[in-house]
Amino acid sequence: MAKWVSRHSILLIFISLALIPLVAADTGGYVVESISPDKISGTPQDPSEISFWQLSPRVMAIAIVLSFFPVLVFPLELIFALKVFAALGYRKIEKAAIYYNENRRVIFETLQTNPGICFNELSRLTGINRGTLKYHLTVLQIKGRITTLMITGSVWYFENSGYYSRLEKIMFHYLQEATTRKILEIVFSRPCISQKELAEYLGISEPSVSRHMAVFEREKIINAQKSGRYIRFTLTEDARWIFQKYHTDAVSDVVSATS
């Protein structure tokens, strides 16, 4: 009995190995293309049954083997599963290969260390010409590695890790601009500062301050409150938390400068 089981086990293994090329073989040989309705001609045909002998050799071989050895269903499923894992492995390699290009790797690393960077600054820091930079940014965006934010008609770039909220991205932008960064630093260090005081610290007109503050208020960065004859400004709770997280190093200098 043991000898009979052993012989059949060997036979099953041999047949499984023999079927691997059949299972792994390319079943292509034709190309499917879309076609517009106006190019469709002829009368639609109803599907018709085909005989066993009209099947492909691969399908015929599998059907015959499974009819005699149903137990081979599991090995065949295992082979198909291995093919799926192989495909996933290939995609994993392809995903990592996006950073094999030196320019693309440098661009992505620069984006990571400079969130909210603009195109011109990215070109300056990486030393990559504008045409090449634009191409690699497009590739990284298509592959889902980076994301962009459009503010004041300009595009700002971030890694697409889900690490930054929309408000953080907006704050990064304004902290890179000299005037808006100075405004945020002063409002952070002097909560409830008036528009008149802010204009004096900045050395710009009150209408200019008002325009900036209107944008900040719309972006949920600043709270504006009327106090007597003056409008006073404070950072929103979320904006203050973001400022403390990413820009606290500059606060001491601002406090001494505005004292």
C-alpha positions as CSV (number, residue, x, y, z in Angstrom):
1,M,0.0,0.0,0.0
2,A,2.8,2.4,0.9
3,K,4.5,1.5,-2.4
4,W,1.4,2.4,-4.3
5,V,1.0,5.7,-2.6
6,S,4.6,6.5,-3.2
7,R,4.4,5.8,-6.9
8,H,1.2,7.9,-7.3
9,S,2.8,10.8,-5.3
10,I,5.8,10.8,-7.6
11,L,3.4,10.7,-10.6
12,L,1.5,13.7,-9.3
13,I,4.6,15.7,-8.7
14,F,5.9,14.9,-12.2
15,I,2.6,15.9,-13.8
16,S,2.5,19.1,-11.7
17,L,6.0,20.0,-12.9
18,A,5.1,19.2,-16.5
19,L,2.1,21.5,-16.3
20,I,4.1,24.5,-15.1
21,P,5.2,25.6,-18.6
22,L,1.6,25.3,-19.7
23,V,0.2,27.4,-16.8
24,A,3.0,30.0,-17.1
25,A,2.8,30.2,-20.9
26,D,1.6,33.4,-22.4
27,T,-2.0,33.1,-23.4
28,G,-1.8,36.3,-25.5
29,G,-1.3,36.5,-29.3
30,Y,-3.9,39.2,-29.9
31,V,-4.3,42.9,-29.1
32,V,-7.5,44.4,-27.8
33,E,-8.2,47.9,-29.0
34,S,-11.2,50.2,-28.4
35,I,-13.4,51.0,-31.4
36,S,-15.9,53.8,-31.9
37,P,-19.5,52.7,-32.5
38,D,-19.5,54.2,-36.0
39,K,-16.9,51.7,-37.1
40,I,-18.8,48.6,-36.0
41,S,-20.2,46.7,-38.9
42,G,-22.0,43.4,-39.6
43,T,-24.7,41.6,-37.7
44,P,-24.1,40.7,-34.0
45,Q,-23.5,37.0,-33.5
46,D,-24.9,34.9,-30.6
47,P,-22.3,33.0,-28.7
48,S,-22.0,29.4,-29.8
49,E,-20.6,26.3,-27.9
50,I,-17.4,24.8,-29.0
51,S,-16.3,21.2,-28.6
52,F,-13.6,19.9,-26.4
53,W,-11.3,19.5,-29.4
54,Q,-11.5,23.2,-30.2
55,L,-10.0,24.1,-26.9
56,S,-6.3,25.2,-26.8
57,P,-3.8,22.5,-26.0
58,R,-3.1,24.1,-22.6
59,V,-6.7,23.9,-21.6
60,M,-7.2,20.4,-22.9
61,A,-4.1,19.1,-21.0
62,I,-5.3,20.7,-17.7
63,A,-8.9,19.3,-18.2
64,I,-7.6,15.8,-18.9
65,V,-5.2,15.7,-16.0
66,L,-7.9,17.1,-13.5
67,S,-10.4,14.6,-14.7
68,F,-8.1,11.7,-13.7
69,F,-6.4,13.4,-10.8
70,P,-8.8,15.9,-9.1
71,V,-6.3,16.2,-6.3
72,L,-4.1,18.2,-8.6
73,V,-6.5,21.1,-8.3
74,F,-4.5,22.3,-5.2
75,P,-1.1,22.1,-6.9
76,L,-2.4,24.0,-9.9
77,E,-3.9,26.7,-7.7
78,L,-0.6,26.9,-5.9
79,I,1.2,27.4,-9.2
80,F,-1.3,30.2,-10.1
81,A,-0.8,31.8,-6.7
82,L,3.0,31.7,-7.2
83,K,2.5,33.5,-10.5
84,V,0.5,36.2,-8.7
85,F,3.3,36.6,-6.1
86,A,5.8,36.9,-8.8
87,A,3.8,39.6,-10.4
88,L,3.6,41.5,-7.1
89,G,7.3,41.1,-6.6
90,Y,7.9,42.6,-10.1
91,R,5.7,45.5,-9.3
92,K,7.5,46.1,-6.0
93,I,10.9,46.2,-7.8
94,E,9.4,48.6,-10.4
95,K,8.1,50.8,-7.6
96,A,11.5,51.0,-6.0
97,A,13.2,51.5,-9.4
98,I,11.7,55.0,-9.7
99,Y,14.5,56.3,-7.5
100,Y,17.3,54.6,-9.4
101,N,17.5,57.6,-11.6
102,E,20.0,60.0,-9.9
103,N,18.1,63.2,-10.9
104,R,14.8,61.8,-9.6
105,R,16.3,60.7,-6.4
106,V,17.9,64.2,-5.8
107,I,14.7,65.9,-6.6
108,F,12.7,63.8,-4.2
109,E,15.2,64.1,-1.4
110,T,15.2,67.9,-1.9
111,L,11.4,68.0,-1.7
112,Q,11.5,66.0,1.6
113,T,13.9,68.4,3.2
114,N,12.2,71.5,1.7
115,P,8.4,70.9,1.9
116,G,6.5,73.5,-0.1
117,I,9.3,74.4,-2.4
118,C,8.6,76.2,-5.6
119,F,9.8,75.2,-9.1
120,N,12.5,77.9,-9.4
121,E,13.9,77.2,-6.0
122,L,13.9,73.4,-6.6
123,S,15.9,74.0,-9.8
124,R,18.4,76.2,-8.0
125,L,19.0,73.8,-5.1
126,T,19.3,70.7,-7.3
127,G,21.2,72.3,-10.2
128,I,18.9,70.4,-12.6
129,N,17.8,72.4,-15.7
130,R,14.2,73.3,-16.0
131,G,13.3,70.9,-18.8
132,T,14.7,67.9,-17.1
133,L,13.3,69.0,-13.8
134,K,9.8,69.4,-15.2
135,Y,10.0,65.9,-16.8
136,H,11.0,64.2,-13.5
137,L,8.5,66.1,-11.5
138,T,5.8,64.8,-13.9
139,V,7.0,61.2,-13.5
140,L,7.0,61.5,-9.7
141,Q,3.5,63.0,-9.7
142,I,2.1,60.3,-12.0
143,K,3.6,57.6,-9.8
144,G,2.0,59.3,-6.7
145,R,5.3,60.1,-5.0
146,I,4.7,63.9,-4.8
147,T,1.7,66.2,-4.6
148,T,1.3,69.9,-5.4
149,L,-0.6,72.9,-4.0
150,M,-1.6,75.9,-6.1
151,I,-1.5,79.2,-4.1
152,T,-1.5,82.7,-5.6
153,G,-1.1,81.3,-9.1
154,S,2.1,79.3,-8.3
155,V,2.7,75.6,-7.8
156,W,4.3,74.3,-4.6
157,Y,5.6,70.8,-4.3
158,F,5.4,68.3,-1.4
159,E,6.1,64.6,-1.0
160,N,2.9,62.6,-1.2
161,S,3.2,60.8,2.1
162,G,0.0,62.0,3.7
163,Y,2.2,63.5,6.5
164,Y,1.2,67.1,5.9
165,S,-2.3,68.5,6.2
166,R,-3.6,71.2,3.8
167,L,-3.1,73.9,6.4
168,E,0.5,72.8,7.0
169,K,1.2,73.0,3.3
170,I,-0.3,76.5,3.1
171,M,1.8,77.5,6.2
172,F,5.0,76.2,4.6
173,H,4.3,78.5,1.6
174,Y,3.8,81.6,3.7
175,L,6.7,80.9,5.9
176,Q,9.0,80.9,2.8
177,E,7.9,84.4,1.7
178,A,9.7,87.2,3.6
179,T,6.8,89.5,4.2
180,T,4.2,86.9,5.1
181,R,6.7,85.0,7.3
182,K,7.5,88.3,9.2
183,I,3.8,88.9,9.7
184,L,3.2,85.4,11.1
185,E,6.2,85.7,13.4
186,I,5.0,89.0,14.9
187,V,1.4,87.8,15.3
188,F,2.7,84.6,17.0
189,S,5.0,86.5,19.4
190,R,2.5,89.2,20.1
191,P,-1.1,87.8,20.2
192,C,-3.9,90.4,19.8
193,I,-1.6,92.8,18.0
194,S,-3.5,95.6,16.2
195,Q,-3.4,96.3,12.5
196,K,-1.8,99.7,13.2
197,E,1.0,98.2,15.4
198,L,1.6,95.5,12.9
199,A,2.0,98.0,10.1
200,E,4.5,100.0,12.2
201,Y,6.6,96.9,13.0
202,L,6.6,95.9,9.3
203,G,7.1,99.4,7.9
204,I,4.3,99.1,5.4
205,S,0.9,100.7,5.1
206,E,-2.2,99.6,7.0
207,P,-4.1,98.8,3.7
208,S,-1.2,96.4,2.8
209,V,-1.4,94.7,6.1
210,S,-5.2,94.5,5.7
211,R,-4.8,92.7,2.4
212,H,-2.4,90.1,3.8
213,M,-4.6,89.5,6.9
214,A,-7.7,89.1,4.7
215,V,-5.9,86.2,2.9
216,F,-4.7,84.7,6.2
217,E,-8.3,84.9,7.6
218,R,-9.7,83.2,4.5
219,E,-7.1,80.4,4.9
220,K,-8.0,79.8,8.5
221,I,-4.6,81.0,9.7
222,I,-5.6,84.3,11.5
223,N,-8.5,85.2,13.7
224,A,-9.4,88.9,13.4
225,Q,-11.5,90.6,16.2
226,K,-12.7,94.2,16.5
227,S,-11.6,95.7,19.8
228,G,-12.8,99.3,20.2
229,R,-11.3,101.3,17.3
230,Y,-8.8,98.6,16.4
231,I,-8.8,95.2,14.7
232,R,-6.6,92.8,16.5
233,F,-5.1,89.6,15.2
234,T,-4.2,86.2,16.7
235,L,-3.1,82.9,15.1
236,T,-5.8,80.2,15.0
237,E,-5.2,77.3,17.3
238,D,-4.2,75.0,14.4
239,A,-1.9,77.6,12.8
240,R,-0.2,78.3,16.1
241,W,0.5,74.6,16.6
242,I,2.0,74.3,13.1
243,F,4.1,77.4,13.7
244,Q,5.4,76.0,17.0
245,K,6.2,72.7,15.3
246,Y,8.1,74.0,12.3
247,H,9.2,77.6,13.0
248,T,9.8,78.1,16.7
249,D,13.6,78.7,16.2
250,A,12.9,82.1,14.8
251,V,10.6,83.3,17.5
252,S,13.2,84.5,20.0
253,D,14.8,86.7,17.4
254,V,11.4,88.2,16.5
255,V,10.5,88.9,20.1
256,S,13.8,90.8,20.7
257,A,13.4,92.7,17.5
258,T,9.8,93.8,18.3
259,S,10.4,94.7,22.0
